[in-house]
Amino acid sequence: MKLVRGQFMKPLLKGQRNDFRDAEAVAEAVQRPTKGSDWGPNLEERPPRAGEPRSRKAHLDDLDSFLFRFAFLAAMFVLALLIEYLAH
């Protein structure tokens, strides 16, 4: 399920409001491509603005990436040491 920002809700209304029509309009709008932007109505997909504080998720993603790279380099180092040891 996607959260839809308030500014995108007005075009979704069809005729007389009821839950069925609202759900139908939201389902139709989610399938449409976005107009002239590089991000959809999902707020997590929006690129960060200049000067905007980064979210906790962005910091955790950076940490996860760093730890993965560190573990990969450590494994490569251990493998190089093992190959060097076995060569002698």
Order of alpha helices (4+ residues) and beta strands (2+ residues): alpha-alpha
